[in-house]
Amino acid sequence: MSENLWKEALKLFAGGVNSPVRAAVKPYPFYVEKAEGAYLYTVDGKRLIDYVLGYGPLFLGHRHPYVENKIIEQLQKGWLYGTPSPIEVKLAEKIISHIPSAQKIRFVNSGTEATMLALRLARGYTGREKILKFNGNYHGAHDYGLVEAGSAATEFNVSTSNGIPALVRNTVEICEYNDLGCVEKKLKNEDIAGVIVEPIMGNMGLILPEKGFLEGLRELTRSYNTLLIFDEVITGFRLGLSGAQGYFNVIPDLTTLGKIIGGGLPIGAVAGKSEIIDLLTPSGKVFNAGTFNANPLSMAAGVATIEVLEREKVYDTARDSANAFSEELKTLLEKKGITFTLNRVESMFQVFFGVREVKNATQAKQSDKSFYFRVHQKMLEQGVFIPPSQFEVIFSSGVHNSHIVNATLEAVKKVITEL
Ligand SMILES: *Cc1c(COP(=O)(O)O)cnc(C)c1O
């Protein structure tokens, strides 16, 4: 039972978990026995429709048969060689063929490592030290990324800057998302090596770039000879095969990837112009290494996932289901006269209560997160798992078909009517 496991876990792990957002499910997280398609099966015998999907990576749902077969095939050939393997060439070629800014790539093991490395590359390339990031953007759990970061820390009211040296903090400049005036001022007054941005904010709930924001970042960084880094760890291969950069037609200098490109196994990558990526060791002077970099299992899962995305209508199914879910939610909330904002793009959305507009982290924090949590909890009672935290995103996938959607709509109708 989840309750017993939780009691044990509290003795073993800080706060009972190994990543904070998992503890946001109350009174304790449900433990998962197995998963398949759009469903999670808990150790307590419950079946849940999953709209969290590992917090983003599982764009084909759980245990997609083609991906599973490719992982097993690789597993039977060994899973770590300490030397290159053919599958890393294949995944690199696939990613480079789809992501407009990618000429060369370095594989690492997480989105965290990817952004940490991208920032180091920006410093190595420009010879400058400072980084500009946006309030509430999340780039993983390393020191530079955590200055004014979004994600679960917001949920627990903890500053993400605790434990980070002032020396590091002072190299990170912060602007509000969608505030180009601030960006211009910082680029003018500081020696900025790179501007890192989530082209769509997916770690403060969902927040979209205003028209002209990404284009403005591109122009400004170009005119100040600063690198533009898109953190596409969520959006890469979710907004379409060419990511947010293809979707908005704004091409950054460097792109960080993760989540979907590993098909549910640990992965990260930095891609970009050859002249920048070539600065990495061993061809260049900026160091990176990793025992598990380009590990064959993640590579195999990634190739298989992208192959499915190339040949099946995953994007349509994922978009249609997110659309149906969010539209139903909207209609029901309006009928009840509840104040809310719903932000959505393609297969991802989030609802904020008590606010009429959410265009940056400050506005997101003003939303009624306890009301959101109640909705999450009631949905869970009805067999639908949406994130327990206001500051995460509701994700759909290629396996959220009309059957799954219908069950979801029934649940949401019940929940909102009874609120
Ligand atoms: C999840 C995420 C990361 C961190 O990736 P991990 O694999 O969890 O280290 C970085 N950037 C963004 C935008 C993310 O959503």
Ligand as a Chemical Component Dictionary entry (heavy atoms), coordinates in Angstrom:
data_LIG
# 
_chem_comp.id                   LIG 
_chem_comp.type                 NON-POLYMER 
_chem_comp.pdbx_formal_charge   0 
_chem_comp.three_letter_code    LIG 
# 
loop_
_chem_comp_atom.comp_id 
_chem_comp_atom.atom_id 
_chem_comp_atom.alt_atom_id 
_chem_comp_atom.type_symbol 
_chem_comp_atom.charge 
_chem_comp_atom.model_Cartn_x 
_chem_comp_atom.model_Cartn_y 
_chem_comp_atom.model_Cartn_z 
_chem_comp_atom.pdbx_ordinal 
LIG C1 C1 C 0 12.862 19.556 -16.950 1  
LIG C2 C2 C 0 13.587 20.756 -17.422 2  
LIG C3 C3 C 0 14.963 20.907 -17.268 3  
LIG C4 C4 C 0 15.771 19.936 -16.459 4  
LIG O1 O1 O 0 15.821 18.672 -17.020 5  
LIG P1 P1 P 0 16.205 17.433 -16.084 6  
LIG O2 O2 O 0 16.336 16.294 -17.039 7  
LIG O3 O3 O 0 15.094 17.295 -15.099 8  
LIG O4 O4 O 0 17.484 17.772 -15.420 9  
LIG C5 C5 C 0 15.587 21.986 -17.853 10 
LIG N1 N1 N 0 14.887 22.898 -18.542 11 
LIG C6 C6 C 0 13.552 22.805 -18.693 12 
LIG C7 C7 C 0 12.836 23.839 -19.513 13 
LIG C8 C8 C 0 12.858 21.746 -18.129 14 
LIG O5 O5 O 0 11.526 21.687 -18.234 15 
# 
loop_
_chem_comp_bond.comp_id 
_chem_comp_bond.atom_id_1 
_chem_comp_bond.atom_id_2 
_chem_comp_bond.value_order 
_chem_comp_bond.pdbx_ordinal 
LIG C1 C2 SING 1  
LIG C2 C3 SING 2  
LIG C2 C8 DOUB 3  
LIG C3 C4 SING 4  
LIG C3 C5 DOUB 5  
LIG C4 O1 SING 6  
LIG O1 P1 SING 7  
LIG P1 O2 DOUB 8  
LIG P1 O3 SING 9  
LIG P1 O4 SING 10 
LIG C5 N1 SING 11 
LIG N1 C6 DOUB 12 
LIG C6 C7 SING 13 
LIG C6 C8 SING 14 
LIG C8 O5 SING 15 
# 
